[in-house]
Each structure stands twice: as structure tokens, then as C-alpha cells.
Amino acid sequence: MSSTDYTKFARGNTADSCALWNLFSSPSFYASSRAAGCYYCITRFVQYELFTKQSTGKGQDYSRLKLGLNNEISAGSITLANIEINDLQDAQVLARSRHNSMGEISSMLFARKSRLAFLSDDGWAMKFATALRDAPTVQSTPHLVGWLVYQNALTESGVAGNVGELASYGRSLHGRYELASEQALELCDAKDRPKSQGVDWTASQS
């Protein structure tokens, strides 16, 4: 059984570019999370990685995603975090950050400063953030999937739809998402909670 506690998930998150693409590549996934009360912010470094650095995948072009993401930022649905240069001069971080991008570093440091969770799907970044002094809560999008399923905010068919949407952009997390869903459903069974009353956002978009 996973050590991830799918019964809990911090709703406020500072996301790195990897996690945000995984979240936003599936409009149904993003909609489910927002409907459940989750909110997201990104640093200027992540904004640069998302819009200026080349985003590639084996599936569709990212231009449509960038347009939609920019609209969310312009509307204030995803907020831009202000992080000062001094915040990035953490000796502990600079000494050990060779595996991490400035987007990841700025996100974990802002999360720590603002007491938000750090949302990432990068193994190096998650491990590094967990080891920080006064480390922020570290979460991932598979954790979010499991929590949404546990909260009856996402169905099994909805998870399958999310996986398909991500795959169309060359982003493959099907094993991790399906495992999170299965383990969350086991928790539902243990508590005799209903398993199939969540909203299937994928179906609503067809």
C-alpha cells in the first residue's frame, strides 16, 4: 500500500512547470481540482519555462494549452507569485540544486515562504524539497488524483479520461494515476463510502 495519504490534500499549491503541464493537459482534471477547492500559483521562473522555453511532446502542439493557461493567469485563476532575489540565495539550496531548474527551486522556496504546498511530479525536485530546512508540504498530481477519487469528486472513468487527455500531449502517467485511483477506492471501501458519485468532467465536455 502506498505511503501517500489520499484522505488529505492541501488545496493551496505552488506548482512547478512539470506538475502544471500534467494538470493543465487534462482540462477535465484541472476542472475537477478547481471544483474541489484547489488553487494554484506559479513563480515568474515557472512562467518563463511554460511560455518561453520550448515545450515538446509526442502528441499535440502545446500552443492551445499555452493560450488556455495564459487566459487562466490573466483571469487570476492561476496567480503569479512574487519571489525576491534574496529568497533564492539560500545556501542550502544553492549547494545542492544541480538537478533542479530555477522553476523548481523558486517554486519550493516560495511554497516554504508562503506556507503553501509544493506541487511537483519530478522525483528529484520532490526529494530535494522534502529535505529542505522548514520544508513545505510536498504533493504530486497522482496524489491529487487519489484525493479527488476519495472525495468522490472524480470517478474511475474520469481518471481514465484524464489519462487519455494527457497521453494526447505525450505525457504518460497512466500507471501512477490508475494506482492512485485504485488505492483511494480501497480506502473508500474500508470506510463504506460511495465510490461512483463523482463528477465525470470528461463526459461533460463531449
C-alpha positions as CSV (number, residue, x, y, z in Angstrom):
1,M,0.0,0.0,0.0
2,S,1.3,3.5,-0.8
3,S,2.6,5.7,1.9
4,T,0.6,8.6,0.3
5,D,-2.4,9.6,2.4
6,Y,-5.2,10.1,-0.1
7,T,-7.6,11.3,2.6
8,K,-5.7,14.6,2.8
9,F,-4.5,17.1,0.2
10,A,-3.5,20.7,0.8
11,R,-5.7,22.9,-1.5
12,G,-3.2,25.8,-1.9
13,N,-0.3,24.9,-4.2
14,T,2.8,26.5,-5.8
15,A,3.3,24.3,-8.9
16,D,6.4,23.7,-10.9
17,S,6.1,23.5,-14.7
18,C,6.0,19.7,-14.9
19,A,3.1,19.5,-12.5
20,L,1.2,22.3,-14.1
21,W,1.5,20.8,-17.6
22,N,0.3,17.5,-16.2
23,L,-2.6,19.2,-14.6
24,F,-3.5,21.5,-17.4
25,S,-3.0,19.0,-20.2
26,S,-6.3,17.4,-19.0
27,P,-9.0,20.1,-18.8
28,S,-11.2,17.6,-17.0
29,F,-8.5,17.0,-14.3
30,Y,-8.0,20.8,-13.9
31,A,-11.7,21.4,-13.7
32,S,-12.2,18.6,-11.1
33,S,-9.5,20.0,-8.9
34,R,-10.8,23.6,-9.1
35,A,-14.3,22.4,-8.3
36,A,-12.9,20.6,-5.2
37,G,-11.4,23.9,-4.0
38,C,-7.8,23.6,-5.1
39,Y,-6.0,26.7,-6.3
40,Y,-2.6,27.3,-7.8
41,C,0.2,29.8,-8.1
42,I,3.4,29.9,-10.2
43,T,6.6,31.9,-10.0
44,R,7.9,34.0,-12.8
45,F,10.6,31.4,-13.4
46,V,7.9,28.8,-14.0
47,Q,6.0,31.2,-16.2
48,Y,9.2,31.6,-18.3
49,E,9.6,27.8,-18.5
50,L,6.0,27.4,-19.6
51,F,5.8,30.1,-22.2
52,T,9.3,30.8,-23.4
53,K,11.2,27.5,-23.2
54,Q,10.2,25.0,-25.9
55,S,7.5,22.6,-24.7
56,T,7.6,19.4,-26.6
57,G,5.6,16.2,-26.6
58,K,4.9,13.2,-28.8
59,G,1.2,14.3,-29.2
60,Q,-0.4,17.6,-29.9
61,D,1.2,21.0,-30.1
62,Y,1.3,22.9,-26.8
63,S,0.1,26.3,-28.3
64,R,-3.6,25.6,-27.4
65,L,-2.5,24.7,-23.8
66,K,-0.4,27.9,-23.6
67,L,-3.4,30.0,-24.7
68,G,-5.7,28.4,-22.2
69,L,-3.1,28.7,-19.4
70,N,-2.5,32.3,-20.2
71,N,-6.2,33.0,-20.0
72,E,-6.3,31.4,-16.6
73,I,-3.4,33.6,-15.4
74,S,-4.9,36.8,-16.9
75,A,-8.2,36.0,-15.1
76,G,-6.4,35.5,-11.8
77,S,-7.5,31.8,-11.6
78,I,-3.8,30.9,-11.5
79,T,-1.8,33.6,-9.7
80,L,1.7,34.8,-10.3
81,A,3.9,34.6,-7.1
82,N,6.3,37.4,-6.3
83,I,9.6,35.9,-5.1
84,E,12.5,38.2,-4.3
85,I,16.1,37.6,-5.4
86,N,17.1,37.3,-1.7
87,D,14.7,34.4,-1.3
88,L,16.8,32.5,-3.9
89,Q,20.1,33.0,-2.0
90,D,19.5,30.0,0.3
91,A,23.0,28.5,0.8
92,Q,21.5,25.0,1.5
93,V,19.5,25.1,-1.8
94,L,22.3,26.6,-4.0
95,A,24.8,24.0,-2.7
96,R,22.6,21.0,-3.7
97,S,20.4,22.2,-6.6
98,R,22.3,20.9,-9.6
99,H,19.5,18.5,-10.5
100,N,16.8,21.2,-10.3
101,S,15.6,24.0,-12.6
102,M,15.1,27.6,-11.4
103,G,11.4,27.0,-11.8
104,E,11.5,24.1,-9.4
105,I,13.8,25.9,-6.9
106,S,11.8,29.1,-6.9
107,S,8.5,27.1,-6.5
108,M,9.7,25.1,-3.5
109,L,11.2,28.2,-1.8
110,F,8.0,30.3,-2.4
111,A,5.9,27.4,-1.1
112,R,8.0,27.3,2.0
113,K,7.9,31.1,2.5
114,S,4.1,31.3,1.9
115,R,3.1,28.1,3.7
116,L,1.6,26.7,0.5
117,A,2.2,23.1,-0.7
118,F,4.8,22.5,-3.4
119,L,3.2,20.6,-6.3
120,S,5.6,18.7,-8.5
121,D,5.9,15.4,-10.4
122,D,9.6,15.5,-10.7
123,G,11.3,12.9,-8.4
124,W,14.5,14.9,-7.9
125,A,12.6,18.1,-7.0
126,M,10.2,16.3,-4.6
127,K,13.1,14.6,-2.8
128,F,15.0,17.9,-2.6
129,A,12.1,19.9,-1.4
130,T,11.3,17.3,1.3
131,A,14.9,17.7,2.7
132,L,14.8,21.5,2.9
133,R,15.0,23.2,6.3
134,D,11.4,24.0,7.3
135,A,10.3,22.0,4.3
136,P,6.9,22.8,2.7
137,T,4.3,20.1,2.2
138,V,5.2,18.2,-1.0
139,Q,2.5,16.9,-3.2
140,S,2.1,15.4,-6.7
141,T,-0.6,15.2,-9.3
142,P,-1.1,11.4,-8.7
143,H,-1.7,12.3,-5.0
144,L,-4.3,14.8,-6.3
145,V,-6.0,12.1,-8.4
146,G,-6.2,9.8,-5.4
147,W,-7.6,12.6,-3.2
148,L,-10.3,13.6,-5.7
149,V,-11.4,9.9,-6.1
150,Y,-11.5,9.6,-2.3
151,Q,-13.6,12.8,-2.1
152,N,-16.0,11.4,-4.7
153,A,-15.0,14.4,-6.9
154,L,-13.7,12.1,-9.7
155,T,-14.8,8.8,-11.0
156,E,-12.8,5.8,-12.3
157,S,-14.0,6.7,-15.8
158,G,-13.0,10.3,-15.2
159,V,-9.4,9.1,-14.3
160,A,-9.3,7.1,-17.5
161,G,-10.4,10.2,-19.4
162,N,-7.6,12.2,-17.7
163,V,-5.0,9.7,-18.7
164,G,-6.2,9.8,-22.3
165,E,-6.1,13.6,-22.4
166,L,-2.5,13.6,-21.0
167,A,-1.4,10.9,-23.5
168,S,-2.5,13.1,-26.4
169,Y,0.2,15.5,-25.3
170,G,2.8,12.8,-24.9
171,R,2.5,12.8,-21.2
172,S,2.2,9.3,-19.7
173,L,1.3,9.0,-16.1
174,H,-1.3,6.3,-16.6
175,G,0.3,3.8,-14.2
176,R,0.7,6.3,-11.4
177,Y,-2.8,7.8,-11.8
178,E,-4.5,4.4,-12.0
179,L,-2.7,3.1,-9.0
180,A,-3.7,6.2,-7.0
181,S,-7.3,5.7,-8.1
182,E,-7.3,2.1,-7.1
183,Q,-5.7,2.8,-3.7
184,A,-8.1,5.6,-3.0
185,L,-11.1,3.3,-3.8
186,E,-9.7,0.8,-1.4
187,L,-9.8,3.5,1.3
188,C,-13.4,4.2,0.3
189,D,-14.3,0.5,0.6
190,A,-12.7,0.4,4.1
191,K,-14.9,3.3,5.2
192,D,-18.0,2.1,3.3
193,R,-18.0,5.3,1.3
194,P,-19.9,5.5,-2.0
195,K,-17.5,5.1,-4.9
196,S,-19.3,6.3,-8.0
197,Q,-20.9,9.6,-7.3
198,G,-18.1,11.9,-8.5
199,V,-18.4,14.2,-11.5
200,D,-17.2,12.8,-14.8
201,W,-15.8,16.0,-16.2
202,T,-14.6,14.2,-19.3
203,A,-18.1,13.2,-20.3
204,S,-19.4,16.7,-19.7
205,Q,-17.0,18.1,-22.4
206,S,-18.1,15.7,-25.1
